Amino acid sequence: MSEQMQHIVLASRPDGAPVAENFRLEQVAMPTPADGEVLVKVHYMSLDPYMRGRMDDAKSYAAPVPVGGPMEGGAVGQVIASKSSAFEPGDFAFGMFGWASHGVLPANQLQKLDPKMGPITAALGVMGMPGFTGWHGLNAYGRPKAGETLVVAAATGPVGSMVGQLAKHAGLRVVGIAGGAEKCALAVETFGFDACLDHRAYDTARDLRVALKDACPDGIDIYFENVGGKVLEAIMPLMNPFGRIPICGMISWYNAGGLGADATDGVMPAPAIWRNILVKYLSVNGFIISNHFDRYPEFLKEVGPMVAKGEVRFLEDIAEGLENAPAAFMSMLTGGNTGKQIVKLV
Amino acid sequence: MSEQMQHIVLASRPDGAPVAENFRLEQVAMPTPADGEVLVKVHYMSLDPYMRGRMDDAKSYAAPVPVGGPMEGGAVGQVIASKSSAFEPGDFAFGMFGWASHGVLPANQLQKLDPKMGPITAALGVMGMPGFTGWHGLNAYGRPKAGETLVVAAATGPVGSMVGQLAKHAGLRVVGIAGGAEKCALAVETFGFDACLDHRAYDTARDLRVALKDACPDGIDIYFENVGGKVLEAIMPLMNPFGRIPICGMISWYNAGGLGADATDGVMPAPAIWRNILVKYLSVNGFIISNHFDRYPEFLKEVGPMVAKGEVRFLEDIAEGLENAPAAFMSMLTGGNTGKQIVKLV
């Protein structure tokens, strides 16, 4: 019998929040690299909110994962066989290996990592897709100016903590929103936020709005949107004229499938959204970081040294074992993690 | 008894669509210009959708008209007395005289008009605030590129017709939406739209969407938003990746007061709006033209010659008599006009 590897496939599409039965761990034959390809043994894989979208068959910017197909995602690991002159066994690399113990990719789809520059897990979070998302969204669409006020939810997550720290660095007042007193304390103490509100402490958007008004005495100039729902509804009326809203996600609505009328969390009707955009001259920009990889070197150059100097800090939440990836993923979707969610495989 | 003038005041705030009782014609004393001021006899006054917003006391970018206060708006007329060296009797000027037969304004708040350059009514429409709104919104936020597709509603109105003609000039496919077959024929024949759909011919957003899909085989890159409601709901799913939506108005929702949950026309929930912005990387920008008057000279320089050469055409709908302004205004809010709505006073 040939050598085996493991991966997790989408067993069935979720109806609302994913459950364990939507995933299945499988043994498959170990792939062999063809010319120009590299075989990597995964050490750490990434879990990200966008993966929830791929589980639905709603039309989106990326094709859904087919039922029975392996779950997609980024991972870092070590080369164990190479048919490319660009890599040799022992090298570390980042690539889209999915939820899997091993993977083969063309060398030009891999990013070589230097473990002397820091933990290789950073390529999944602070120096990877989430950190880059925060940096690009803040700069390209948030257009921060010293003295302004920024609000970001999921404040201790890899996107929110990047946005908050960069905005503080640029001289803004930064207010976070997070789930639970512990995360709020982390946002302030570890990431330097001026304030952080626990959204679980407020039953309604109205209550959250009252607290936000206190925390943002000069209104809100930038709302970096990654959650939607109650937070969005609380914030919209507090936006200042000429405010900016970069949208990179809306995790509170992800389990609502196609996000139609059954998305009941966040009841602000479309006319109220539209009216706020009009009467306050807001600039609202949706973006997906994969359209902007041309700016990744610029991000690395600017933020890399900040991370090295400790000006940008990061938190990781590491689960153990591929078989535990579904549970860690489901927990992350309801805020069970603290910091970038990673699964350690070896 | 001193000389008298007439104006129309807001008698009461409307509950939904305005009715005649919300307005009152009053005789008041003719004002006298102080030093630096000018007295103008109004020849034509403008009626614009934004005035509906001023009748409510909802918080907006401009203060509401107080109950008992004169209705606001732009008008053109002739100077009959001047205490400014900048104007003499007989000069023509544009100013914010409101719904009134006469008005006094400081000379620096007036724009002198040369009647030899064309009809003075142009200062209320094609060369005034509506035309400037279309030009600025299209260029600053629509960012048109040859070969793209643009959709604009109220296609024969002063904003929509400007947007459509400029976009055609820039090499775009231009599809209008208007109320009634007659207006649709005008959009195509007079303004050169590639197609125009009669929104009254479609009962639901879904039906309108099917027709739009036919009219826009390559999808929609720019939706110039001035109506909201059913049209917005029809269009959102047809927007192309990287599409742009400048928002200058939402007339279909104006009679819904604060535009809360009782705005039932357009049932697309907020999550669906947000999701479209995210997954198609849309850029949505609200704007109010009064924030951009610094670009007015640029607009005049660029579009003035196009109007003179007939490359940009315009339609006016002229009611007669100040006392008929409320009826003309109420009719305009439901699309009863064809072209820029003006009231002739003398």
Interface residues (C-beta under 8 A of the other chain):
Chain A: K59 S60 Y61 E225 G228 L232 E233 P241 I247 C248 G249 M250 W253 A256 L259 G260 A261 A263 G266 V267 M268 P269 A270 P271 A272 I273 W274 R275 N276 I277 L278 V279 K280 Y281 L282 S283 V284 N285 G286 F287 I288 N291
Chain B: K59 S60 Y61 E225 G228 L232 E233 P241 I247 C248 G249 M250 W253 A256 L259 G260 A261 A263 G266 V267 M268 P269 A270 P271 A272 I273 W274 R275 N276 I277 L278 V279 K280 Y281 L282 S283 V284 N285 G286 F287 I288 N291
